[in-house]
């Protein structure tokens, strides 16, 4: 499902995202929103913790498209949990949200409450993969809970979508990370999707699943550093859920990591690159920098 430029623009305007050089807009708390293209985190809401409310307050002051990276509500992705746990926190930014589905969202009726809650913003019902454009960037949202093997419908769609939208800069989102130094580790099941993204020239990949924050050097599908064509991946499982430990040995191309501060990743798009910043709910960790598109 590809949104044309006019539909994408209307979506952003209706959501109140600050883009195209506009003056900062008022956030939900009355403060001015800092110009942002995308703000993202995964592993978010539960009625058993309050850290999701803290990250939701961050969103009140940050503009842009909100991209939940899966496991949006715990523990079973039920309609009640979306209404009572996700709704009062990140749900207040629902009008500017474009989500990805995670394994916990998938637990109830193969994600039916997830599709009911987010509606058309979640892509085709039962598939969950879709794409749209923001500020000259092409954004692709994928479903790591569906079939991801070569020849599957999702892989065919992704390859066709990237060919049809050969943007200078491309961002991809899926819940399970290809690479991670956390509890779950590298995900072989999304390797095929990563390979298609790599071959299609994608620049960034955002994931959750492991409840921690980690940034990698640009890599190829086998985990080799590739400064020319590699995809830089962020694991941002810091939306609210309790943290996981890191493995004893970090992935070879891990550049920075932490599992003590909840927060969100803020991205600002430029025609040939991007700026990133981890915005935390408290002090103790910061990460920001600049990258260039292929």
Sine and cosine of phi, psi and omega as CSV:
sin_phi,cos_phi,sin_psi,cos_psi,sin_omega,cos_omega
0.00,0.00,0.94,-0.35,-0.04,-1.00
-0.95,-0.31,0.83,-0.55,0.09,-1.00
-0.99,0.13,0.74,-0.67,0.07,-1.00
-0.96,0.27,0.11,-0.99,-0.12,-0.99
-0.87,0.49,-0.63,0.78,-0.02,-1.00
-0.92,0.39,-0.68,0.73,0.01,-1.00
-0.90,0.44,-0.65,0.76,0.01,-1.00
-0.90,0.44,-0.65,0.76,0.01,-1.00
-0.90,0.43,-0.69,0.72,0.02,-1.00
-0.89,0.46,-0.62,0.78,0.03,-1.00
-0.87,0.49,-0.71,0.70,-0.04,-1.00
-0.93,0.36,-0.64,0.77,0.01,-1.00
-0.91,0.42,-0.67,0.74,0.01,-1.00
-0.91,0.41,-0.52,0.85,-0.03,-1.00
-0.98,0.18,-0.24,0.97,-0.04,-1.00
0.98,0.20,0.42,0.91,0.02,-1.00
-0.97,0.24,0.65,-0.76,0.02,-1.00
-1.00,0.07,0.94,-0.34,-0.02,-1.00
-0.56,-0.83,0.17,-0.98,0.06,-1.00
0.90,0.44,0.46,0.89,0.06,-1.00
0.98,0.19,0.24,0.97,0.01,-1.00
-0.94,0.35,0.35,-0.94,0.11,-0.99
-0.91,0.41,0.51,-0.86,0.02,-1.00
-0.83,0.56,0.61,-0.80,0.00,-1.00
-0.97,-0.24,0.34,-0.94,0.00,-1.00
-0.95,0.32,0.71,-0.71,0.06,-1.00
-1.00,0.08,-0.01,-1.00,-0.03,-1.00
-0.90,0.45,-0.35,0.94,0.01,-1.00
-0.99,-0.14,0.11,0.99,0.01,-1.00
1.00,0.00,-0.12,0.99,0.02,-1.00
-1.00,0.05,0.42,-0.91,0.01,-1.00
-0.93,0.36,0.68,-0.73,0.06,-1.00
-0.99,0.12,0.73,-0.69,0.07,-1.00
-0.96,0.29,0.66,-0.75,0.00,-1.00
-0.85,0.53,0.81,-0.59,-0.04,-1.00
-0.52,-0.86,0.56,-0.83,0.09,-1.00
-1.00,0.01,-0.74,0.67,-0.02,-1.00
-0.63,-0.78,0.62,-0.78,0.14,-0.99
-0.77,-0.64,0.75,-0.66,-0.21,-0.98
-0.58,-0.81,0.48,-0.88,0.20,-0.98
-0.19,-0.98,0.37,-0.93,0.07,-1.00
-0.84,-0.54,0.03,-1.00,0.09,-1.00
0.84,0.54,0.95,0.32,-0.35,-0.94
-0.95,-0.32,-0.98,0.18,-0.34,-0.94
-0.99,-0.16,0.61,-0.79,0.13,-0.99
-0.41,-0.91,0.57,-0.82,0.02,-1.00
-0.98,0.18,0.12,0.99,-0.03,-1.00
-0.95,-0.32,0.02,1.00,0.04,-1.00
-0.58,-0.81,0.24,-0.97,-0.06,-1.00
-0.91,-0.41,-0.06,1.00,-0.04,-1.00
-0.92,0.40,-0.40,0.92,0.08,-1.00
-0.93,0.36,-0.55,0.84,0.09,-1.00
-0.91,0.41,-0.61,0.80,0.01,-1.00
-0.91,0.41,-0.67,0.75,0.03,-1.00
-0.95,0.31,-0.52,0.86,0.07,-1.00
-0.90,0.44,-0.58,0.81,0.05,-1.00
-0.91,0.41,-0.52,0.85,0.10,-0.99
-0.88,0.48,-0.67,0.74,0.00,-1.00
-0.88,0.47,-0.51,0.86,0.01,-1.00
-0.84,0.54,-0.48,0.87,-0.05,-1.00
-0.95,-0.31,0.14,0.99,-0.01,-1.00
-0.84,-0.55,0.79,-0.62,0.01,-1.00
-0.99,0.16,-0.22,-0.98,0.10,-1.00
1.00,-0.05,0.06,-1.00,0.04,-1.00
-0.97,0.25,0.78,-0.63,0.04,-1.00
-1.00,0.04,0.81,-0.58,-0.04,-1.00
-0.83,-0.56,1.00,-0.07,0.14,-0.99
-0.93,0.37,0.73,-0.68,-0.17,-0.99
-0.99,-0.14,0.46,0.89,0.04,-1.00
0.99,-0.12,0.29,-0.96,-0.22,-0.97
0.75,0.66,0.81,0.58,-0.10,-0.99
-0.95,0.30,-0.44,0.90,0.05,-1.00
-0.53,-0.85,0.60,-0.80,-0.03,-1.00
-0.94,-0.34,0.43,-0.90,0.06,1.00
-0.96,-0.29,-0.17,0.99,-0.12,-0.99
-0.84,-0.54,0.12,0.99,0.01,-1.00
0.87,0.50,0.56,0.83,-0.02,-1.00
-0.99,0.16,0.30,-0.95,0.03,-1.00
-0.86,0.51,-0.65,0.76,0.01,-1.00
-0.90,0.44,-0.67,0.75,0.01,-1.00
-0.92,0.40,-0.64,0.77,0.08,-1.00
-0.88,0.47,-0.67,0.74,-0.05,-1.00
-0.95,0.32,-0.66,0.76,-0.16,-0.99
-0.99,-0.15,-0.38,0.93,-0.07,-1.00
-0.95,-0.33,-0.77,0.63,0.02,-1.00
-0.98,0.21,-0.68,0.73,-0.11,-0.99
-0.80,0.60,-0.75,0.67,-0.05,-1.00
-0.95,0.30,-0.22,0.98,-0.05,-1.00
-0.94,-0.33,-1.00,-0.10,0.02,-1.00
-0.92,0.40,-0.35,0.94,-0.01,-1.00
-0.90,0.45,-0.36,0.93,0.03,-1.00
-0.95,0.30,-0.11,0.99,0.10,-0.99
-0.94,-0.35,0.38,0.92,-0.08,-1.00
-0.86,0.51,-0.57,0.82,-0.08,-1.00
-0.92,0.40,-0.32,0.95,0.03,-1.00
-0.89,-0.46,0.42,0.91,-0.09,-1.00
-0.97,-0.23,0.68,-0.74,0.15,-0.99
-0.78,-0.62,0.98,-0.19,-0.20,-0.98
-1.00,-0.04,0.26,-0.96,0.25,-0.97
-0.89,-0.45,0.47,-0.88,-0.02,-1.00
-1.00,-0.05,0.60,-0.80,0.04,-1.00
-0.88,-0.48,0.04,-1.00,-0.07,-1.00
-0.92,0.39,-0.56,0.83,0.05,-1.00
-0.95,0.30,-0.57,0.82,0.08,-1.00
-0.90,0.44,-0.45,0.89,-0.11,-0.99
-0.99,0.10,-0.18,0.98,-0.16,-0.99
-0.92,0.39,-0.54,0.84,-0.03,-1.00
-0.99,-0.12,0.94,-0.35,0.09,-1.00
0.79,0.61,0.71,0.70,0.05,-1.00
0.81,0.58,0.59,0.81,0.08,-1.00
1.00,0.04,0.20,0.98,-0.04,-1.00
-0.82,0.57,-0.71,0.70,0.03,-1.00
-0.89,0.45,-0.53,0.85,0.08,-1.00
-0.87,0.49,-0.76,0.65,0.01,-1.00
-0.93,0.37,-0.58,0.82,0.06,-1.00
-0.89,0.45,-0.67,0.74,-0.09,-1.00
-0.94,0.33,-0.75,0.66,-0.09,-1.00
-1.00,0.04,-0.34,0.94,0.04,-1.00
0.90,0.44,-0.61,-0.79,-0.08,-1.00
-0.88,0.47,-0.40,0.92,-0.01,-1.00
-0.90,0.43,-0.31,0.95,-0.02,-1.00
-1.00,-0.03,0.10,0.99,-0.02,-1.00
0.99,0.10,-0.09,-1.00,-0.04,-1.00
-0.85,0.52,0.75,-0.66,-0.03,-1.00
-0.85,0.52,0.73,-0.69,0.00,-1.00
0.99,0.12,-0.16,0.99,0.05,-1.00
-0.93,-0.36,-0.88,0.48,0.09,-1.00
1.00,0.09,0.06,1.00,0.09,-1.00
-0.95,-0.30,0.63,-0.78,-0.06,-1.00
-0.23,-0.97,0.14,-0.99,0.02,-1.00
-0.57,-0.82,0.34,-0.94,0.04,-1.00
-0.30,-0.95,0.12,-0.99,-0.06,-1.00
-0.88,-0.48,0.60,-0.80,0.06,-1.00
-0.66,-0.76,0.87,-0.49,0.11,-0.99
0.78,0.63,0.68,0.74,0.04,-1.00
1.00,0.08,-0.10,0.99,0.06,-1.00
-1.00,-0.08,0.52,-0.85,0.11,-0.99
-0.98,-0.18,0.79,-0.62,-0.03,-1.00
-0.91,-0.42,0.75,-0.66,-0.04,-1.00
-0.84,-0.55,0.82,-0.58,0.05,-1.00
-0.95,-0.32,0.79,-0.62,-0.09,-1.00
-0.88,-0.48,0.24,-0.97,-0.06,-1.00
-0.89,-0.46,0.98,-0.22,-0.03,-1.00
-0.97,0.22,-0.10,1.00,0.03,-1.00
-1.00,-0.05,-0.19,0.98,0.02,-1.00
-1.00,-0.06,-0.02,-1.00,0.04,-1.00
-0.92,0.40,0.77,-0.64,-0.06,-1.00
-0.83,-0.56,0.19,0.98,-0.03,-1.00
-0.97,0.23,0.37,-0.93,0.09,-1.00
-0.84,0.55,0.73,-0.68,-0.04,-1.00
1.00,-0.05,-0.20,0.98,0.03,-1.00
-0.94,0.33,0.33,-0.94,-0.02,-1.00
-0.86,0.51,-0.65,0.76,-0.04,-1.00
-0.92,0.40,-0.67,0.74,0.02,-1.00
-0.91,0.42,-0.67,0.74,0.04,-1.00
-0.88,0.47,-0.69,0.72,0.01,-1.00
-0.88,0.48,-0.71,0.70,-0.03,-1.00
-0.88,0.48,-0.71,0.70,-0.01,-1.00
-0.89,0.46,-0.68,0.74,0.01,-1.00
-0.92,0.39,-0.64,0.77,-0.03,-1.00
-0.90,0.44,-0.69,0.73,0.00,-1.00
-0.92,0.39,-0.59,0.81,0.05,-1.00
-0.92,0.39,-0.59,0.81,-0.04,-1.00
-0.98,0.21,-0.29,0.96,-0.05,-1.00
-0.73,-0.68,0.95,0.32,-0.05,-1.00
-0.98,0.21,0.91,0.42,-0.03,-1.00
-0.95,0.30,0.43,-0.91,0.10,-1.00
-0.87,0.50,-0.62,0.78,-0.08,-1.00
-0.79,-0.61,0.73,-0.68,-0.04,-1.00
-0.70,-0.72,0.73,-0.68,0.09,-1.00
-0.91,-0.42,0.72,-0.69,0.07,-1.00
-0.89,-0.46,0.49,-0.87,0.00,-1.00
-0.72,-0.69,0.74,-0.67,0.19,-0.98
-0.38,-0.92,0.45,-0.89,-0.18,-0.98
-0.93,0.38,-0.79,0.61,-0.07,-1.00
-0.99,0.15,0.78,-0.62,-0.03,-1.00
-0.98,0.18,0.61,-0.79,0.13,-0.99
-0.90,0.44,-0.64,0.77,-0.01,-1.00
-0.79,-0.61,0.64,-0.77,0.04,-1.00
-0.29,-0.96,0.60,-0.80,0.09,-1.00
-0.99,-0.14,0.18,0.98,-0.06,-1.00
-1.00,-0.01,-0.24,-0.97,-0.08,-1.00
-0.82,0.58,-0.71,0.70,-0.06,-1.00
-0.99,0.17,-0.45,0.90,0.04,-1.00
0.95,0.31,-0.25,-0.97,-0.02,-1.00
-0.90,0.43,0.63,-0.77,0.00,-1.00
-0.97,-0.22,0.94,-0.34,0.05,-1.00
-0.95,0.32,-0.45,0.89,-0.09,-1.00
-0.93,0.38,-0.35,0.94,0.01,-1.00
-0.97,-0.25,0.15,0.99,-0.03,-1.00
-0.87,0.50,-0.63,0.77,0.01,-1.00
-0.89,0.45,-0.65,0.76,0.06,-1.00
-0.90,0.44,-0.67,0.74,0.03,-1.00
-0.87,0.49,-0.65,0.76,-0.01,-1.00
-0.90,0.44,-0.68,0.73,0.03,-1.00
-0.90,0.43,-0.65,0.76,0.06,-1.00
-0.88,0.48,-0.69,0.72,0.01,-1.00
-0.88,0.47,-0.74,0.67,0.00,-1.00
-0.91,0.42,-0.48,0.87,0.00,-1.00
-1.00,0.05,0.04,1.00,0.10,-1.00
0.99,0.10,0.36,0.93,0.03,-1.00
-0.90,0.44,0.49,-0.87,-0.08,-1.00
-0.96,-0.27,-0.63,0.77,-0.10,-1.00
-0.76,-0.65,0.53,-0.85,0.13,-0.99
-0.71,-0.71,0.79,-0.61,0.06,-1.00
-0.93,-0.37,0.72,-0.69,0.00,-1.00
-0.62,-0.79,0.16,-0.99,0.10,-1.00
-0.77,-0.64,-0.84,-0.55,0.11,-0.99
0.98,0.22,-0.85,0.52,0.16,-0.99
-0.99,0.10,0.77,-0.64,-0.12,-0.99
-0.99,0.12,0.98,0.19,-0.08,-1.00
-0.16,-0.99,0.04,-1.00,0.07,-1.00
-0.86,-0.52,0.74,-0.68,0.03,-1.00
-0.49,-0.87,0.67,-0.74,0.06,-1.00
-0.87,-0.50,0.69,-0.72,-0.03,-1.00
-0.93,-0.38,0.41,-0.91,0.22,-0.98
-0.91,0.41,0.37,-0.93,0.10,-0.99
-0.86,0.51,0.73,-0.68,-0.09,-1.00
-0.71,-0.70,0.34,-0.94,0.15,-0.99
-1.00,-0.03,0.04,-1.00,-0.08,-1.00
-0.88,0.48,-0.36,0.93,-0.01,-1.00
-1.00,-0.04,0.02,1.00,0.01,-1.00
1.00,0.04,0.28,0.96,0.06,-1.00
-1.00,0.00,0.65,-0.76,0.03,-1.00
-0.88,0.47,0.71,-0.70,-0.02,-1.00
-0.58,-0.81,1.00,-0.07,-0.04,-1.00
-0.95,0.31,-0.31,0.95,-0.05,-1.00
-1.00,0.05,-0.70,0.71,-0.11,-0.99
-0.79,-0.61,-0.04,1.00,-0.12,-0.99
-0.92,0.39,0.38,-0.93,0.03,-1.00
-0.99,-0.14,0.79,-0.62,0.11,-0.99
-1.00,0.08,0.83,-0.56,-0.01,-1.00
-0.94,-0.35,0.69,-0.73,0.14,-0.99
-0.92,-0.39,0.75,-0.66,0.22,-0.98
-0.98,-0.18,0.89,-0.46,-0.08,-1.00
-0.81,-0.59,0.91,0.41,0.01,-1.00
-1.00,-0.03,0.69,0.72,-0.17,-0.98
-0.90,-0.43,0.39,0.92,-0.09,-1.00
-0.97,0.25,-0.25,0.97,0.01,-1.00
0.32,-0.95,-0.50,0.86,-0.06,-1.00
-0.92,0.40,0.45,-0.89,0.02,-1.00
-0.84,0.54,0.55,-0.84,-0.12,-0.99
-0.96,0.28,0.42,-0.91,0.16,-0.99
-0.97,-0.24,0.36,-0.93,0.11,-0.99
-0.99,0.16,0.34,-0.94,0.14,-0.99
-1.00,0.05,0.43,-0.90,0.12,-0.99
-0.91,0.40,0.37,-0.93,-0.03,-1.00
-0.87,0.50,-0.57,0.82,0.00,-1.00
-0.89,-0.45,0.86,-0.50,-0.01,-1.00
-0.95,0.30,0.45,-0.89,0.11,-0.99
-0.85,0.53,0.57,-0.82,-0.17,-0.98
-0.87,0.49,-0.55,0.84,-0.06,-1.00
-0.97,-0.23,0.30,0.95,0.07,-1.00
-0.94,0.34,0.81,-0.58,-0.04,-1.00
-0.99,-0.11,-0.59,0.81,0.05,-1.00
-0.40,-0.92,0.43,-0.90,-0.05,-1.00
-0.34,-0.94,0.44,-0.90,0.08,-1.00
-0.28,-0.96,0.45,-0.89,0.04,-1.00
-0.61,-0.79,0.68,0.73,-0.01,-1.00
-0.81,-0.58,-0.36,0.93,-0.09,-1.00
-0.83,-0.56,0.85,-0.52,0.13,-0.99
-0.95,0.30,0.42,-0.91,0.01,-1.00
0.15,-0.99,-0.17,-0.99,-0.06,-1.00
-0.75,-0.66,0.38,-0.93,0.09,-1.00
-0.99,-0.17,0.83,-0.56,0.01,-1.00
-0.97,-0.26,0.80,-0.60,0.02,-1.00
-0.88,-0.48,0.70,-0.72,0.13,-0.99
-0.89,-0.45,0.85,-0.52,-0.03,-1.00
-1.00,0.05,0.64,-0.77,0.18,-0.98
-0.83,-0.55,0.27,-0.96,-0.06,-1.00
-0.84,0.54,-0.49,0.87,-0.04,-1.00
-0.79,-0.61,0.29,0.96,-0.03,-1.00
-0.05,-1.00,-0.33,-0.94,-0.10,-1.00
-0.35,-0.94,0.39,-0.92,0.16,-0.99
-0.90,-0.43,0.63,-0.77,0.07,-1.00
-0.83,-0.56,0.47,-0.88,0.08,-1.00
-0.45,-0.89,0.78,-0.62,0.16,-0.99
-0.99,0.10,0.85,-0.52,0.01,-1.00
-0.96,-0.28,0.92,-0.39,-0.09,-1.00
-0.99,-0.11,0.30,-0.95,0.05,-1.00
-0.99,0.16,-0.14,0.99,0.03,-1.00
-0.39,-0.92,0.04,-1.00,-0.01,-1.00
-0.98,0.20,0.15,-0.99,0.09,-1.00
0.89,-0.45,-0.28,0.96,0.03,-1.00
-0.41,-0.91,0.65,-0.76,0.12,-0.99
-0.57,-0.82,0.49,-0.87,0.05,-1.00
-0.42,-0.91,0.86,-0.52,0.07,-1.00
-0.46,-0.89,0.41,-0.91,-0.02,-1.00
-0.03,-1.00,-0.16,-0.99,-0.06,-1.00
-0.72,-0.69,0.64,-0.77,0.04,-1.00
-0.73,-0.69,0.26,-0.97,-0.03,-1.00
-0.86,-0.52,0.54,-0.84,0.06,-1.00
-0.98,0.18,0.34,-0.94,-0.04,-1.00
-0.92,0.39,0.00,0.00,0.00,0.00
